[in-house]
Amino acid sequence: MTEQEQQRSLLWKKSTASGNSGCVEVARTGKMTLVRDSKAPSGPFLTFKDAIWKNFCARADEFKN
């Protein structure tokens, strides 16, 4: 299975609060979290270990203006 086929088989989620632009989508693979640009679903994606992604999400609220 190619990387693109694997990517298509994942369940990608996007926040309902995000509009139609500037969005990211997130998919979980078990021990990894993948993040991609919603405007380029067949483009590249970032891969994070779940623990690192969970830590980022827990602390992201600290950066609100």
Backbone bond lengths (Angstrom), bond angles and torsions (degrees), N, CA, C in turn:
res aa  C-N    CA-C-N  psi(-1)  N-CA   C-N-CA  omega(-1)  CA-C   N-CA-C  phi
1 M - - - 1.452 - - 1.533 108.58 -
2 T 1.317 116.66 131.88 1.462 120.59 -179.94 1.528 110.49 -76.80
3 E 1.334 115.51 166.09 1.466 120.14 178.56 1.525 110.75 -60.56
4 Q 1.332 117.66 -40.02 1.469 120.86 179.14 1.522 111.07 -64.77
5 E 1.324 118.05 -39.53 1.464 121.02 178.01 1.521 110.42 -65.53
6 Q 1.321 116.89 -41.32 1.460 120.56 177.11 1.521 110.49 -62.41
7 Q 1.324 116.82 -42.69 1.458 121.72 -178.73 1.534 110.33 -63.07
8 R 1.322 117.79 -40.50 1.468 121.23 179.68 1.520 111.95 -67.07
9 S 1.336 118.18 -28.46 1.457 120.85 -177.51 1.528 112.54 -80.43
10 L 1.325 117.60 -8.94 1.460 121.10 179.61 1.520 111.02 -80.69
11 L 1.326 116.05 155.48 1.457 122.01 175.12 1.524 107.95 -92.09
12 W 1.319 116.62 102.09 1.462 122.43 -179.08 1.519 109.02 -89.11
13 K 1.343 116.69 134.10 1.465 121.90 -179.16 1.518 110.11 -121.33
14 K 1.338 114.25 146.20 1.463 121.39 178.01 1.520 107.08 -132.60
15 S 1.309 117.58 143.56 1.456 121.77 179.49 1.521 110.70 -60.48
16 T 1.323 116.26 138.02 1.460 119.97 175.49 1.523 110.70 -71.20
17 A 1.327 117.82 -17.59 1.466 121.81 178.95 1.525 112.08 -80.69
18 S 1.317 116.66 -14.33 1.465 118.67 -179.91 1.521 109.09 -79.24
19 G 1.309 115.83 143.18 1.465 120.23 179.15 1.513 110.93 -77.02
20 N 1.301 115.98 -146.39 1.463 120.29 -179.85 1.516 113.17 -96.09
21 S 1.317 117.79 2.70 1.467 119.26 179.90 1.520 109.80 -142.47
22 G 1.309 115.57 160.46 1.458 120.89 177.78 1.512 114.00 66.28
23 C 1.323 117.10 33.00 1.460 120.87 -175.45 1.527 111.41 -106.88
24 V 1.298 114.38 153.90 1.454 120.11 169.73 1.520 107.61 -118.98
25 E 1.323 115.65 155.28 1.453 122.32 175.04 1.520 107.64 -118.06
26 V 1.322 115.48 148.80 1.457 121.58 -176.36 1.524 108.96 -127.59
27 A 1.331 116.04 138.88 1.465 121.84 175.22 1.524 107.93 -133.62
28 R 1.331 115.96 146.80 1.468 121.46 178.71 1.521 108.83 -110.42
29 T 1.335 115.77 140.98 1.467 119.92 179.75 1.517 112.90 -116.51
30 G 1.287 118.63 2.37 1.458 121.86 -175.96 1.504 109.56 125.04
31 K 1.334 116.81 -74.23 1.462 121.35 178.18 1.520 112.22 -109.72
32 M 1.331 116.52 -1.25 1.459 120.85 -177.34 1.527 110.15 -128.10
33 T 1.334 115.10 152.12 1.460 122.58 173.87 1.519 107.34 -119.79
34 L 1.328 116.28 130.08 1.462 121.97 179.99 1.523 108.74 -107.77
35 V 1.326 116.61 141.36 1.465 122.48 -178.95 1.525 108.04 -130.47
36 R 1.342 116.06 131.21 1.465 120.06 179.92 1.527 110.34 -139.25
37 D 1.310 115.72 165.11 1.461 123.73 176.24 1.529 107.76 -78.29
38 S 1.327 117.16 125.18 1.468 119.71 -177.59 1.525 112.67 -65.65
39 K 1.326 117.21 -21.80 1.469 120.24 179.25 1.530 111.92 -81.38
40 A 1.321 117.62 -11.26 1.470 121.82 -179.27 1.527 109.66 -134.37
41 P 1.330 117.58 65.11 1.462 120.22 -174.45 1.524 115.37 -61.89
42 S 1.318 118.11 -23.05 1.467 119.04 178.04 1.526 111.33 -97.07
43 G 1.326 116.49 4.84 1.459 121.47 179.86 1.520 111.99 -83.51
44 P 1.316 116.39 -168.55 1.467 120.79 -178.61 1.526 111.83 -69.72
45 F 1.321 115.49 162.69 1.463 121.12 176.99 1.518 109.11 -140.52
46 L 1.310 115.26 159.06 1.465 121.86 176.54 1.517 108.29 -96.22
47 T 1.320 116.97 147.48 1.455 122.35 179.63 1.521 109.34 -122.56
48 F 1.332 115.82 129.95 1.461 121.96 -179.87 1.522 109.56 -128.24
49 K 1.314 116.82 144.42 1.459 119.87 169.53 1.524 106.69 -64.25
50 D 1.345 116.68 143.99 1.461 120.15 -176.90 1.523 113.08 -54.32
51 A 1.319 117.82 -41.12 1.466 120.52 -178.49 1.527 111.20 -61.75
52 I 1.318 116.92 -39.73 1.470 120.73 179.45 1.520 109.85 -68.29
53 W 1.336 118.03 -42.82 1.465 121.28 179.79 1.531 110.75 -64.23
54 K 1.330 116.99 -42.69 1.468 120.48 179.09 1.519 110.74 -62.45
55 N 1.322 117.64 -40.13 1.462 121.53 177.70 1.528 110.48 -64.44
56 F 1.326 117.33 -43.04 1.463 121.11 177.23 1.529 110.35 -58.90
57 C 1.323 117.25 -48.74 1.468 120.83 -178.51 1.524 111.58 -63.00
58 A 1.318 117.09 -39.02 1.462 120.51 179.99 1.520 111.60 -65.28
59 R 1.320 117.34 -33.24 1.464 120.92 -176.33 1.522 113.73 -97.74
60 A 1.317 118.71 -10.59 1.469 121.64 -176.42 1.519 112.14 -59.29
61 D 1.311 117.44 -32.42 1.463 121.46 -179.36 1.530 112.09 -63.34
62 E 1.317 117.19 -22.41 1.467 121.20 -179.83 1.524 111.99 -66.99
63 F 1.325 117.99 -17.07 1.459 121.40 -173.79 1.523 113.80 -99.72
64 K 1.330 117.21 8.09 1.463 119.70 177.30 1.514 109.65 -65.47
65 N 1.314 116.13 144.99 1.471 121.18 177.86 1.505 110.98 -81.00
